[in-house]
Amino acid sequence: MASDRKKVLIIGGGFGGLFTALDLANDCDVTLISDTDHFTFRPLLYEYLSGEVEAWHIAPDYKELIDDKINFVRGAVEQVDFEKQSVTISTRDDSFNYDALVLAVGGVTNFWNVAGAEENALPFRDIADADELRNQMTRALDMISPTLAPQDVREKLTFAVVGGGASGVELATKMSDLLTDAFKQRGLKGEPRVVLVEMSDRLIPGMGEEARSYVEKALLETRIDVHLQTRVLEVKPHSIVSEHNGEKLEIETVTTVWTAGVKVNPLIEKLDLPKAENGLILVDQTMQVQNHPNVFALGDIAKVEEVAPTLNGTAQLANQESALAANNIRAFFDGKELKTKPFEELGEALSLGTHNAAVLVAGNVVGGSLARDARFALYTARLPTWHHRLKVGASWFFEGTTPRPLQPLGYTNN
Ligand SMILES: Cc1cc2nc3c(=O)[nH]c(=O)nc-3n(C[C@H](O)[C@H](O)[C@H](O)COP(=O)(O)OP(=O)(O)OC[C@H]3O[C@@H](n4cnc5c(N)ncnc54)[C@H](O)[C@@H]3O)c2cc1C
């Protein structure tokens, strides 16, 4: 009977939490608590922005993914009592008890206390963020008359992306292709401008030279205006103030999108657990929180000393950790020895606009439309559940993944 089974409470239904829940569903009494009603496959959020994929492909409702073997509870966890082994959430008065707890609440955007950034810049982590950005791009285009002079158009259609990591590069190239395509469709003169601002002297630190030159070529082709060694001092509602080599520069923008960092979820800040300087929970190689044998932490909130720095903060790490945590939770209940496992770098696949991508494996790079297709195939395989993978794979195969243009608001094509 279900009541004889050990209770596993999993907080957060992302790459760490959802995959652990699915893995343990047959063996334990699993409860998954999440503050949203859907999973988000974040690596394809750029394709959602451009309309290459739909929300149901990358952000399926949990009810589509889990059956009645997993109890799903919607709500934000507010506190954990590690002594009483109980958890309280925002939507319920009662608390939830556990035999083993999995913390997998992920990160939130880090605005680094830059003046006006939190108030005026858009984060880019969720479906709602992508919807808002797409709306802002469309509204800005709708304001441009075909008779406006090219130099005025450029000024009125400048978007800034802050952060030159993989996320900033992928987002900037996608935005540029979408806007350029809309220009053609609407018969506008001139061109839009996407500014990519990065504080260090290079984009995507940690990337090999061959890949870097491919990415730089793609940025040139999509005409992204790259500003390296440039620190953002302030984000205003319609401009961004930055500093380069001691000189201040203010650029007018439609909007600024912030991809320049992730910090731990505020819930983790509240919890009295061993932590690293940056607030990440210190976790043993078994995925157990140090000195808390029945508490496991994974993904963007966990720090395992032995993990390669380039893997930290990635879905591929959270995914591998979830499999190890599920095995070790079973071993923990069975009184067996808990295992450790080296986490592998599975390669990276970068989106570089609506028709280009780069797949990076073991220092080699494959680019172009072939890489774009490979990226879709790779990510189909990494979606949760066979059923969902098959549905999405079939949809992409039969219906295609053509971008959805930024049509004037109010336009319908059926
Ligand atoms: C735009 C973007 C693109 C990315 N692309 C890639 C990529 O190409 N490759 C790659 O490897 N990684 C990529 N990443 C990083 C990757 O998405 C994360 O590393 C991964 O999602 C971490 O998994 P997680 O389980 O720790 O957190 P998440 O997947 O973020 O899941 C956390 C879950 O916890 C829920 N939650 C938060 N707080 C609470 C609370 N208090 N109570 C209950 N539930 C809560 C959240 O709603 C969410 O569902 C990308 C990230 C972003 C934002």
PDBQT file of the ligand as one rigid body, heavy atoms in Angstrom, charges set to zero:
ROOT
HETATM    1  C1  LIG A 501      17.095  30.945 -21.150  1.00  0.00    +0.000 C 
HETATM    2  C2  LIG A 501      17.909  29.814 -20.584  1.00  0.00    +0.000 A 
HETATM    3  C3  LIG A 501      18.554  28.921 -21.446  1.00  0.00    +0.000 A 
HETATM    4  C4  LIG A 501      19.299  27.870 -20.952  1.00  0.00    +0.000 A 
HETATM    5  N1  LIG A 501      19.921  27.019 -21.834  1.00  0.00    +0.000 NA
HETATM    6  C5  LIG A 501      20.632  25.968 -21.365  1.00  0.00    +0.000 A 
HETATM    7  C6  LIG A 501      21.258  25.061 -22.278  1.00  0.00    +0.000 A 
HETATM    8  O1  LIG A 501      21.206  25.236 -23.488  1.00  0.00    +0.000 OA
HETATM    9  N2  LIG A 501      21.913  23.995 -21.755  1.00  0.00    +0.000 N 
HETATM   10  C7  LIG A 501      21.978  23.769 -20.412  1.00  0.00    +0.000 A 
HETATM   11  O2  LIG A 501      22.570  22.754 -19.984  1.00  0.00    +0.000 OA
HETATM   12  N3  LIG A 501      21.426  24.625 -19.506  1.00  0.00    +0.000 NA
HETATM   13  C8  LIG A 501      20.753  25.718 -19.955  1.00  0.00    +0.000 A 
HETATM   14  N4  LIG A 501      20.178  26.610 -19.080  1.00  0.00    +0.000 N 
HETATM   15  C9  LIG A 501      20.344  26.386 -17.635  1.00  0.00    +0.000 C 
HETATM   16  C10 LIG A 501      19.329  25.366 -17.134  1.00  0.00    +0.000 C 
HETATM   17  O3  LIG A 501      18.026  25.683 -17.558  1.00  0.00    +0.000 OA
HETATM   18  C11 LIG A 501      19.381  25.262 -15.618  1.00  0.00    +0.000 C 
HETATM   19  O4  LIG A 501      20.694  24.951 -15.234  1.00  0.00    +0.000 OA
HETATM   20  C12 LIG A 501      18.432  24.185 -15.118  1.00  0.00    +0.000 C 
HETATM   21  O5  LIG A 501      17.096  24.550 -15.411  1.00  0.00    +0.000 OA
HETATM   22  C13 LIG A 501      18.606  23.963 -13.625  1.00  0.00    +0.000 C 
HETATM   23  O6  LIG A 501      17.691  23.002 -13.189  1.00  0.00    +0.000 OA
HETATM   24  P1  LIG A 501      17.044  23.123 -11.739  1.00  0.00    +0.000 P 
HETATM   25  O7  LIG A 501      16.198  21.926 -11.537  1.00  0.00    +0.000 OA
HETATM   26  O8  LIG A 501      18.096  23.421 -10.736  1.00  0.00    +0.000 OA
HETATM   27  O9  LIG A 501      16.144  24.427 -11.791  1.00  0.00    +0.000 OA
HETATM   28  P2  LIG A 501      14.898  24.788 -12.760  1.00  0.00    +0.000 P 
HETATM   29  O10 LIG A 501      14.900  23.970 -13.979  1.00  0.00    +0.000 OA
HETATM   30  O11 LIG A 501      14.969  26.262 -12.880  1.00  0.00    +0.000 OA
HETATM   31  O12 LIG A 501      13.657  24.361 -11.876  1.00  0.00    +0.000 OA
HETATM   32  C14 LIG A 501      13.350  24.928 -10.648  1.00  0.00    +0.000 C 
HETATM   33  C15 LIG A 501      11.866  24.763 -10.383  1.00  0.00    +0.000 C 
HETATM   34  O13 LIG A 501      11.564  25.109  -9.036  1.00  0.00    +0.000 OA
HETATM   35  C16 LIG A 501      10.382  25.899  -9.000  1.00  0.00    +0.000 C 
HETATM   36  N5  LIG A 501      10.431  26.701  -7.778  1.00  0.00    +0.000 N 
HETATM   37  C17 LIG A 501      11.207  27.777  -7.535  1.00  0.00    +0.000 A 
HETATM   38  N6  LIG A 501      11.001  28.229  -6.284  1.00  0.00    +0.000 NA
HETATM   39  C18 LIG A 501      10.094  27.419  -5.715  1.00  0.00    +0.000 A 
HETATM   40  C19 LIG A 501       9.487  27.369  -4.418  1.00  0.00    +0.000 A 
HETATM   41  N7  LIG A 501       9.794  28.237  -3.441  1.00  0.00    +0.000 N 
HETATM   42  N8  LIG A 501       8.569  26.402  -4.189  1.00  0.00    +0.000 NA
HETATM   43  C20 LIG A 501       8.236  25.504  -5.151  1.00  0.00    +0.000 A 
HETATM   44  N9  LIG A 501       8.802  25.509  -6.383  1.00  0.00    +0.000 NA
HETATM   45  C21 LIG A 501       9.723  26.443  -6.652  1.00  0.00    +0.000 A 
HETATM   46  C22 LIG A 501      10.487  26.702 -10.299  1.00  0.00    +0.000 C 
HETATM   47  O14 LIG A 501       9.247  27.213 -10.705  1.00  0.00    +0.000 OA
HETATM   48  C23 LIG A 501      11.005  25.646 -11.266  1.00  0.00    +0.000 C 
HETATM   49  O15 LIG A 501       9.958  24.880 -11.797  1.00  0.00    +0.000 OA
HETATM   50  C24 LIG A 501      19.427  27.683 -19.544  1.00  0.00    +0.000 A 
HETATM   51  C25 LIG A 501      18.775  28.579 -18.677  1.00  0.00    +0.000 A 
HETATM   52  C26 LIG A 501      18.041  29.633 -19.178  1.00  0.00    +0.000 A 
HETATM   53  C27 LIG A 501      17.346  30.589 -18.233  1.00  0.00    +0.000 C 
ENDROOT
TORSDOF 0
